[in-house]
Amino acid sequence: MRKNLAIVLLNLVLLSGTAALLSACNTTAGAGQDVSAAGHAVTNSAEKVKAGL
């Protein structure tokens, strides 16, 4: 009985950890896309300024 409870608790902890890691991946991917979009905006602005000189 005690062994079964320990297994259930261990599985719960592992599933919770996995869920946290997966949500962190989505957050990191979103941040990477935001940084990439900002980089493209800076590049486009620099090209416009360079063309105007």
N, CA, C, O and CB atoms as a CASP TS submission, in Angstrom:
PFRMAT TS
TARGET T0000
AUTHOR 0000-0000-0000
METHOD Language model
MODEL 1
PARENT N/A
ATOM      1  N   MET     1       0.833  -1.197   0.000  1.00  0.00           N
ATOM      2  CA  MET     1       0.000   0.000   0.000  1.00  0.00           C
ATOM      3  C   MET     1       0.875   1.256   0.000  1.00  0.00           C
ATOM      4  O   MET     1       0.635   2.191  -0.765  1.00  0.00           O
ATOM      5  CB  MET     1      -0.946   0.001   1.220  1.00  0.00           C
ATOM      6  N   ARG     2       1.884   1.266   0.861  1.00  0.00           N
ATOM      7  CA  ARG     2       2.753   2.430   0.962  1.00  0.00           C
ATOM      8  C   ARG     2       3.583   2.601  -0.306  1.00  0.00           C
ATOM      9  O   ARG     2       3.852   3.721  -0.740  1.00  0.00           O
ATOM     10  CB  ARG     2       3.669   2.309   2.182  1.00  0.00           C
ATOM     11  N   LYS     3       3.984   1.474  -0.893  1.00  0.00           N
ATOM     12  CA  LYS     3       4.768   1.513  -2.124  1.00  0.00           C
ATOM     13  C   LYS     3       3.932   2.081  -3.272  1.00  0.00           C
ATOM     14  O   LYS     3       4.443   2.851  -4.085  1.00  0.00           O
ATOM     15  CB  LYS     3       5.283   0.103  -2.481  1.00  0.00           C
ATOM     16  N   ASN     4       2.669   1.714  -3.343  1.00  0.00           N
ATOM     17  CA  ASN     4       1.779   2.237  -4.377  1.00  0.00           C
ATOM     18  C   ASN     4       1.606   3.751  -4.243  1.00  0.00           C
ATOM     19  O   ASN     4       1.590   4.466  -5.245  1.00  0.00           O
ATOM     20  CB  ASN     4       0.413   1.543  -4.305  1.00  0.00           C
ATOM     21  N   LEU     5       1.479   4.231  -3.029  1.00  0.00           N
ATOM     22  CA  LEU     5       1.340   5.661  -2.798  1.00  0.00           C
ATOM     23  C   LEU     5       2.603   6.401  -3.241  1.00  0.00           C
ATOM     24  O   LEU     5       2.526   7.473  -3.842  1.00  0.00           O
ATOM     25  CB  LEU     5       1.047   5.939  -1.316  1.00  0.00           C
ATOM     26  N   ALA     6       3.747   5.827  -2.942  1.00  0.00           N
ATOM     27  CA  ALA     6       5.008   6.450  -3.349  1.00  0.00           C
ATOM     28  C   ALA     6       5.113   6.510  -4.869  1.00  0.00           C
ATOM     29  O   ALA     6       5.585   7.510  -5.411  1.00  0.00           O
ATOM     30  CB  ALA     6       6.205   5.679  -2.765  1.00  0.00           C
ATOM     31  N   ILE     7       4.689   5.479  -5.555  1.00  0.00           N
ATOM     32  CA  ILE     7       4.737   5.454  -7.016  1.00  0.00           C
ATOM     33  C   ILE     7       3.793   6.504  -7.598  1.00  0.00           C
ATOM     34  O   ILE     7       4.146   7.202  -8.549  1.00  0.00           O
ATOM     35  CB  ILE     7       4.373   4.054  -7.546  1.00  0.00           C
ATOM     36  N   VAL     8       2.614   6.612  -7.037  1.00  0.00           N
ATOM     37  CA  VAL     8       1.644   7.598  -7.510  1.00  0.00           C
ATOM     38  C   VAL     8       2.192   9.011  -7.295  1.00  0.00           C
ATOM     39  O   VAL     8       2.081   9.852  -8.188  1.00  0.00           O
ATOM     40  CB  VAL     8       0.284   7.425  -6.781  1.00  0.00           C
ATOM     41  N   LEU     9       2.765   9.279  -6.161  1.00  0.00           N
ATOM     42  CA  LEU     9       3.325  10.608  -5.881  1.00  0.00           C
ATOM     43  C   LEU     9       4.505  10.913  -6.804  1.00  0.00           C
ATOM     44  O   LEU     9       4.644  12.039  -7.281  1.00  0.00           O
ATOM     45  CB  LEU     9       3.771  10.704  -4.408  1.00  0.00           C
ATOM     46  N   LEU    10       5.344   9.925  -7.055  1.00  0.00           N
ATOM     47  CA  LEU    10       6.479  10.123  -7.953  1.00  0.00           C
ATOM     48  C   LEU    10       5.991  10.438  -9.366  1.00  0.00           C
ATOM     49  O   LEU    10       6.521  11.334 -10.023  1.00  0.00           O
ATOM     50  CB  LEU    10       7.386   8.875  -7.965  1.00  0.00           C
ATOM     51  N   ASN    11       4.998   9.714  -9.823  1.00  0.00           N
ATOM     52  CA  ASN    11       4.435   9.985 -11.148  1.00  0.00           C
ATOM     53  C   ASN    11       3.828  11.382 -11.224  1.00  0.00           C
ATOM     54  O   ASN    11       3.970  12.069 -12.235  1.00  0.00           O
ATOM     55  CB  ASN    11       3.376   8.942 -11.497  1.00  0.00           C
ATOM     56  N   LEU    12       3.166  11.796 -10.175  1.00  0.00           N
ATOM     57  CA  LEU    12       2.577  13.135 -10.142  1.00  0.00           C
ATOM     58  C   LEU    12       3.656  14.215 -10.232  1.00  0.00           C
ATOM     59  O   LEU    12       3.502  15.196 -10.959  1.00  0.00           O
ATOM     60  CB  LEU    12       1.751  13.323  -8.862  1.00  0.00           C
ATOM     61  N   VAL    13       4.731  14.028  -9.500  1.00  0.00           N
ATOM     62  CA  VAL    13       5.838  14.991  -9.531  1.00  0.00           C
ATOM     63  C   VAL    13       6.471  15.026 -10.924  1.00  0.00           C
ATOM     64  O   VAL    13       6.767  16.103 -11.441  1.00  0.00           O
ATOM     65  CB  VAL    13       6.906  14.631  -8.463  1.00  0.00           C
ATOM     66  N   LEU    14       6.678  13.867 -11.525  1.00  0.00           N
ATOM     67  CA  LEU    14       7.282  13.818 -12.859  1.00  0.00           C
ATOM     68  C   LEU    14       6.387  14.470 -13.908  1.00  0.00           C
ATOM     69  O   LEU    14       6.875  15.189 -14.779  1.00  0.00           O
ATOM     70  CB  LEU    14       7.572  12.372 -13.254  1.00  0.00           C
ATOM     71  N   LEU    15       5.098  14.226 -13.832  1.00  0.00           N
ATOM     72  CA  LEU    15       4.178  14.843 -14.784  1.00  0.00           C
ATOM     73  C   LEU    15       4.117  16.359 -14.600  1.00  0.00           C
ATOM     74  O   LEU    15       4.037  17.103 -15.577  1.00  0.00           O
ATOM     75  CB  LEU    15       2.782  14.243 -14.633  1.00  0.00           C
ATOM     76  N   SER    16       4.156  16.805 -13.366  1.00  0.00           N
ATOM     77  CA  SER    16       4.149  18.251 -13.105  1.00  0.00           C
ATOM     78  C   SER    16       5.415  18.902 -13.653  1.00  0.00           C
ATOM     79  O   SER    16       5.358  19.983 -14.238  1.00  0.00           O
ATOM     80  CB  SER    16       4.020  18.530 -11.591  1.00  0.00           C
ATOM     81  N   GLY    17       6.542  18.251 -13.464  1.00  0.00           N
ATOM     82  CA  GLY    17       7.807  18.771 -13.983  1.00  0.00           C
ATOM     83  C   GLY    17       7.814  18.815 -15.500  1.00  0.00           C
ATOM     84  O   GLY    17       8.308  19.772 -16.097  1.00  0.00           O
ATOM     85  N   THR    18       7.272  17.792 -16.119  1.00  0.00           N
ATOM     86  CA  THR    18       7.198  17.756 -17.579  1.00  0.00           C
ATOM     87  C   THR    18       6.314  18.876 -18.104  1.00  0.00           C
ATOM     88  O   THR    18       6.654  19.525 -19.093  1.00  0.00           O
ATOM     89  CB  THR    18       6.670  16.400 -18.058  1.00  0.00           C
ATOM     90  N   ALA    19       5.195  19.105 -17.456  1.00  0.00           N
ATOM     91  CA  ALA    19       4.291  20.188 -17.871  1.00  0.00           C
ATOM     92  C   ALA    19       4.985  21.542 -17.750  1.00  0.00           C
ATOM     93  O   ALA    19       4.827  22.399 -18.619  1.00  0.00           O
ATOM     94  CB  ALA    19       2.998  20.175 -17.020  1.00  0.00           C
ATOM     95  N   ALA    20       5.743  21.737 -16.693  1.00  0.00           N
ATOM     96  CA  ALA    20       6.456  23.003 -16.506  1.00  0.00           C
ATOM     97  C   ALA    20       7.508  23.204 -17.595  1.00  0.00           C
ATOM     98  O   ALA    20       7.660  24.307 -18.120  1.00  0.00           O
ATOM     99  CB  ALA    20       7.117  23.046 -15.119  1.00  0.00           C
ATOM    100  N   LEU    21       8.226  22.148 -17.928  1.00  0.00           N
ATOM    101  CA  LEU    21       9.245  22.253 -18.983  1.00  0.00           C
ATOM    102  C   LEU    21       8.621  22.548 -20.338  1.00  0.00           C
ATOM    103  O   LEU    21       9.147  23.356 -21.103  1.00  0.00           O
ATOM    104  CB  LEU    21      10.062  20.965 -19.062  1.00  0.00           C
ATOM    105  N   LEU    22       7.515  21.905 -20.634  1.00  0.00           N
ATOM    106  CA  LEU    22       6.868  22.134 -21.924  1.00  0.00           C
ATOM    107  C   LEU    22       6.327  23.555 -22.031  1.00  0.00           C
ATOM    108  O   LEU    22       6.405  24.167 -23.097  1.00  0.00           O
ATOM    109  CB  LEU    22       5.737  21.129 -22.135  1.00  0.00           C
ATOM    110  N   SER    23       5.793  24.076 -20.965  1.00  0.00           N
ATOM    111  CA  SER    23       5.289  25.451 -21.019  1.00  0.00           C
ATOM    112  C   SER    23       6.441  26.441 -21.136  1.00  0.00           C
ATOM    113  O   SER    23       6.296  27.486 -21.771  1.00  0.00           O
ATOM    114  CB  SER    23       4.443  25.767 -19.774  1.00  0.00           C
ATOM    115  N   ALA    24       7.573  26.128 -20.538  1.00  0.00           N
ATOM    116  CA  ALA    24       8.745  26.997 -20.653  1.00  0.00           C
ATOM    117  C   ALA    24       9.256  27.014 -22.083  1.00  0.00           C
ATOM    118  O   ALA    24       9.726  28.049 -22.555  1.00  0.00           O
ATOM    119  CB  ALA    24       9.857  26.539 -19.698  1.00  0.00           C
ATOM    120  N   CYS    25       9.174  25.890 -22.780  1.00  0.00           N
ATOM    121  CA  CYS    25       9.601  25.843 -24.180  1.00  0.00           C
ATOM    122  C   CYS    25       8.758  26.776 -25.026  1.00  0.00           C
ATOM    123  O   CYS    25       9.292  27.480 -25.883  1.00  0.00           O
ATOM    124  CB  CYS    25       9.514  24.413 -24.727  1.00  0.00           C
ATOM    125  N   ASN    26       7.452  26.797 -24.803  1.00  0.00           N
ATOM    126  CA  ASN    26       6.584  27.687 -25.568  1.00  0.00           C
ATOM    127  C   ASN    26       6.909  29.143 -25.280  1.00  0.00           C
ATOM    128  O   ASN    26       6.898  29.977 -26.185  1.00  0.00           O
ATOM    129  CB  ASN    26       5.117  27.404 -25.255  1.00  0.00           C
ATOM    130  N   THR    27       7.194  29.449 -24.031  1.00  0.00           N
ATOM    131  CA  THR    27       7.525  30.825 -23.656  1.00  0.00           C
ATOM    132  C   THR    27       8.836  31.241 -24.305  1.00  0.00           C
ATOM    133  O   THR    27       8.948  32.355 -24.817  1.00  0.00           O
ATOM    134  CB  THR    27       7.616  30.971 -22.121  1.00  0.00           C
ATOM    135  N   THR    28       9.819  30.366 -24.290  1.00  0.00           N
ATOM    136  CA  THR    28      11.117  30.668 -24.887  1.00  0.00           C
ATOM    137  C   THR    28      10.998  30.837 -26.392  1.00  0.00           C
ATOM    138  O   THR    28      11.618  31.731 -26.969  1.00  0.00           O
ATOM    139  CB  THR    28      12.124  29.568 -24.562  1.00  0.00           C
ATOM    140  N   ALA    29      10.208  29.987 -27.029  1.00  0.00           N
ATOM    141  CA  ALA    29      10.020  30.102 -28.479  1.00  0.00           C
ATOM    142  C   ALA    29       9.350  31.432 -28.822  1.00  0.00           C
ATOM    143  O   ALA    29       9.724  32.076 -29.803  1.00  0.00           O
ATOM    144  CB  ALA    29       9.174  28.920 -29.016  1.00  0.00           C
ATOM    145  N   GLY    30       8.378  31.844 -28.036  1.00  0.00           N
ATOM    146  CA  GLY    30       7.702  33.118 -28.273  1.00  0.00           C
ATOM    147  C   GLY    30       8.649  34.295 -28.096  1.00  0.00           C
ATOM    148  O   GLY    30       8.602  35.256 -28.864  1.00  0.00           O
ATOM    149  N   ALA    31       9.500  34.222 -27.091  1.00  0.00           N
ATOM    150  CA  ALA    31      10.475  35.288 -26.868  1.00  0.00           C
ATOM    151  C   ALA    31      11.464  35.349 -28.025  1.00  0.00           C
ATOM    152  O   ALA    31      11.850  36.435 -28.459  1.00  0.00           O
ATOM    153  CB  ALA    31      11.221  35.075 -25.535  1.00  0.00           C
ATOM    154  N   GLY    32      11.870  34.198 -28.519  1.00  0.00           N
ATOM    155  CA  GLY    32      12.785  34.161 -29.659  1.00  0.00           C
ATOM    156  C   GLY    32      12.167  34.776 -30.898  1.00  0.00           C
ATOM    157  O   GLY    32      12.845  35.475 -31.651  1.00  0.00           O
ATOM    158  N   GLN    33      10.901  34.526 -31.114  1.00  0.00           N
ATOM    159  CA  GLN    33      10.205  35.123 -32.264  1.00  0.00           C
ATOM    160  C   GLN    33      10.110  36.636 -32.109  1.00  0.00           C
ATOM    161  O   GLN    33      10.253  37.367 -33.090  1.00  0.00           O
ATOM    162  CB  GLN    33       8.794  34.517 -32.419  1.00  0.00           C
ATOM    163  N   ASP    34       9.872  37.111 -30.897  1.00  0.00           N
ATOM    164  CA  ASP    34       9.793  38.558 -30.657  1.00  0.00           C
ATOM    165  C   ASP    34      11.136  39.226 -30.932  1.00  0.00           C
ATOM    166  O   ASP    34      11.191  40.288 -31.553  1.00  0.00           O
ATOM    167  CB  ASP    34       9.348  38.843 -29.209  1.00  0.00           C
ATOM    168  N   VAL    35      12.217  38.603 -30.469  1.00  0.00           N
ATOM    169  CA  VAL    35      13.553  39.162 -30.688  1.00  0.00           C
ATOM    170  C   VAL    35      13.879  39.149 -32.180  1.00  0.00           C
ATOM    171  O   VAL    35      14.464  40.097 -32.702  1.00  0.00           O
ATOM    172  CB  VAL    35      14.623  38.367 -29.890  1.00  0.00           C
ATOM    173  N   SER    36      13.502  38.084 -32.850  1.00  0.00           N
ATOM    174  CA  SER    36      13.742  37.996 -34.297  1.00  0.00           C
ATOM    175  C   SER    36      12.982  39.089 -35.044  1.00  0.00           C
ATOM    176  O   SER    36      13.529  39.719 -35.950  1.00  0.00           O
ATOM    177  CB  SER    36      13.330  36.610 -34.827  1.00  0.00           C
ATOM    178  N   ALA    37      11.736  39.314 -34.673  1.00  0.00           N
ATOM    179  CA  ALA    37      10.933  40.360 -35.314  1.00  0.00           C
ATOM    180  C   ALA    37      11.550  41.740 -35.072  1.00  0.00           C
ATOM    181  O   ALA    37      11.567  42.581 -35.971  1.00  0.00           O
ATOM    182  CB  ALA    37       9.480  40.326 -34.786  1.00  0.00           C
ATOM    183  N   ALA    38      12.048  41.969 -33.873  1.00  0.00           N
ATOM    184  CA  ALA    38      12.697  43.251 -33.575  1.00  0.00           C
ATOM    185  C   ALA    38      13.964  43.413 -34.420  1.00  0.00           C
ATOM    186  O   ALA    38      14.245  44.507 -34.911  1.00  0.00           O
ATOM    187  CB  ALA    38      13.041  43.353 -32.063  1.00  0.00           C
ATOM    188  N   GLY    39      14.719  42.345 -34.590  1.00  0.00           N
ATOM    189  CA  GLY    39      15.925  42.396 -35.419  1.00  0.00           C
ATOM    190  C   GLY    39      15.601  42.710 -36.870  1.00  0.00           C
ATOM    191  O   GLY    39      16.309  43.482 -37.517  1.00  0.00           O
ATOM    192  N   HIS    40      14.534  42.114 -37.379  1.00  0.00           N
ATOM    193  CA  HIS    40      14.125  42.407 -38.759  1.00  0.00           C
ATOM    194  C   HIS    40      13.695  43.866 -38.898  1.00  0.00           C
ATOM    195  O   HIS    40      13.990  44.505 -39.908  1.00  0.00           O
ATOM    196  CB  HIS    40      12.975  41.473 -39.193  1.00  0.00           C
ATOM    197  N   ALA    41      13.010  44.388 -37.904  1.00  0.00           N
ATOM    198  CA  ALA    41      12.572  45.777 -37.951  1.00  0.00           C
ATOM    199  C   ALA    41      13.772  46.726 -37.967  1.00  0.00           C
ATOM    200  O   ALA    41      13.773  47.713 -38.703  1.00  0.00           O
ATOM    201  CB  ALA    41      11.662  46.090 -36.754  1.00  0.00           C
ATOM    202  N   VAL    42      14.779  46.431 -37.169  1.00  0.00           N
ATOM    203  CA  VAL    42      15.984  47.264 -37.136  1.00  0.00           C
ATOM    204  C   VAL    42      16.713  47.179 -38.473  1.00  0.00           C
ATOM    205  O   VAL    42      17.179  48.192 -38.995  1.00  0.00           O
ATOM    206  CB  VAL    42      16.923  46.830 -35.982  1.00  0.00           C
ATOM    207  N   THR    43      16.810  45.981 -39.023  1.00  0.00           N
ATOM    208  CA  THR    43      17.469  45.806 -40.321  1.00  0.00           C
ATOM    209  C   THR    43      16.741  46.586 -41.405  1.00  0.00           C
ATOM    210  O   THR    43      17.372  47.270 -42.211  1.00  0.00           O
ATOM    211  CB  THR    43      17.537  44.318 -40.697  1.00  0.00           C
ATOM    212  N   ASN    44      15.422  46.489 -41.430  1.00  0.00           N
ATOM    213  CA  ASN    44      14.639  47.219 -42.437  1.00  0.00           C
ATOM    214  C   ASN    44      14.808  48.727 -42.297  1.00  0.00           C
ATOM    215  O   ASN    44      14.924  49.442 -43.292  1.00  0.00           O
ATOM    216  CB  ASN    44      13.158  46.854 -42.325  1.00  0.00           C
ATOM    217  N   SER    45      14.822  49.206 -41.050  1.00  0.00           N
ATOM    218  CA  SER    45      15.007  50.641 -40.821  1.00  0.00           C
ATOM    219  C   SER    45      16.386  51.085 -41.280  1.00  0.00           C
ATOM    220  O   SER    45      16.528  52.154 -41.873  1.00  0.00           O
ATOM    221  CB  SER    45      14.809  50.982 -39.338  1.00  0.00           C
ATOM    222  N   ALA    46      17.386  50.286 -41.016  1.00  0.00           N
ATOM    223  CA  ALA    46      18.749  50.635 -41.428  1.00  0.00           C
ATOM    224  C   ALA    46      18.859  50.664 -42.952  1.00  0.00           C
ATOM    225  O   ALA    46      19.537  51.528 -43.509  1.00  0.00           O
ATOM    226  CB  ALA    46      19.768  49.633 -40.839  1.00  0.00           C
ATOM    227  N   GLU    47      18.197  49.729 -43.624  1.00  0.00           N
ATOM    228  CA  GLU    47      18.222  49.708 -45.084  1.00  0.00           C
ATOM    229  C   GLU    47      17.547  50.958 -45.654  1.00  0.00           C
ATOM    230  O   GLU    47      18.022  51.526 -46.637  1.00  0.00           O
ATOM    231  CB  GLU    47      17.530  48.437 -45.615  1.00  0.00           C
ATOM    232  N   LYS    48      16.443  51.384 -45.037  1.00  0.00           N
ATOM    233  CA  LYS    48      15.739  52.588 -45.508  1.00  0.00           C
ATOM    234  C   LYS    48      16.605  53.834 -45.334  1.00  0.00           C
ATOM    235  O   LYS    48      16.658  54.694 -46.213  1.00  0.00           O
ATOM    236  CB  LYS    48      14.407  52.764 -44.750  1.00  0.00           C
ATOM    237  N   VAL    49      17.289  53.922 -44.176  1.00  0.00           N
ATOM    238  CA  VAL    49      18.158  55.080 -43.920  1.00  0.00           C
ATOM    239  C   VAL    49      19.323  55.062 -44.900  1.00  0.00           C
ATOM    240  O   VAL    49      19.694  56.105 -45.438  1.00  0.00           O
ATOM    241  CB  VAL    49      18.681  55.076 -42.449  1.00  0.00           C
ATOM    242  N   LYS    50      19.900  53.894 -45.138  1.00  0.00           N
ATOM    243  CA  LYS    50      21.038  53.758 -46.053  1.00  0.00           C
ATOM    244  C   LYS    50      20.626  54.136 -47.481  1.00  0.00           C
ATOM    245  O   LYS    50      21.398  54.767 -48.202  1.00  0.00           O
ATOM    246  CB  LYS    50      21.594  52.309 -46.018  1.00  0.00           C
ATOM    247  N   ALA    51      19.431  53.758 -47.882  1.00  0.00           N
ATOM    248  CA  ALA    51      18.948  54.070 -49.226  1.00  0.00           C
ATOM    249  C   ALA    51      18.682  55.578 -49.378  1.00  0.00           C
ATOM    250  O   ALA    51      18.812  56.132 -50.469  1.00  0.00           O
ATOM    251  CB  ALA    51      17.664  53.266 -49.530  1.00  0.00           C
ATOM    252  N   GLY    52      18.311  56.226 -48.273  1.00  0.00           N
ATOM    253  CA  GLY    52      18.003  57.644 -48.323  1.00  0.00           C
ATOM    254  C   GLY    52      19.237  58.534 -48.324  1.00  0.00           C
ATOM    255  O   GLY    52      19.138  59.718 -48.643  1.00  0.00           O
ATOM    256  N   LEU    53      20.390  57.990 -47.975  1.00  0.00           N
ATOM    257  CA  LEU    53      21.598  58.823 -47.934  1.00  0.00           C
ATOM    258  C   LEU    53      22.165  58.948 -49.275  1.00  0.00           C
ATOM    259  O   LEU    53      23.187  59.610 -49.455  1.00  0.00           O
ATOM    260  CB  LEU    53      22.632  58.270 -46.998  1.00  0.00           C
TER
END
